[in-house]
Amino acid sequence: MSKTDMQTWLIEKLVPSEAASAVEIPNMPSFVGKLTPELQLQYYLKKEEKEKALELAKLKLEAEERERDKARKAEERDKAREAELDRMKLDFEARLELKRLEVSQTQNVPVFGAAPAFKLENAIKLLPKFNKQNVEEYLIGFEKVAEINNWPQDSYASVLHAMLVGKGVVMEPR
């Protein structure tokens, strides 16, 4: 027998009696007791369907919430890993540069990418001879050469003193 056949058979065999209808089932609305057994059965089946649908909806919402939490935690872990990798990369680059400097100092080899130390002899070779007639033009050219070669500003006076001749050497107060 199928489920519907069994329900039909049960409904046909049940005879509504006064004692059965007087029994109150907990949480049953009062109008259900006044219904025929067939309608009572339909009421309970629909009620159970609705309860199961509600439970299923709750379970789906909980599952979605767990998935969102899982995705958020995975994203946080990925961000933490990226930050750790960036920190490790910076640390590695700093240690590598430190090793390069150590090797450079022990072997007196210039480090690739590092600015060479300022030497007065080399600076003088880069400048043209002093021109007494156009001092201002000479000083502008001097500043350009100094900036291009990243000379420290406190060494400007030493270089100029070595290059100036004649009245350019004597500074007269005005």
Secondary structure, DSSP 4 states (H G I P E B T S, - for coil): --HHHHHHHHHHH----HHHHHPPPTT--TTGGGS-HHHHHHHHHHHHHHHHHHHHHHHHHHHHHHHHHHHHHHHHHHHHHHHHHHHHHHHHHHHHHHHHHHHHHHHT-PPTTSPPPP-HHHHHHHSPPP-SS-HHHHHHHHHHHHHHTT--GGGHHHHHHHH--GGGTSPPP-
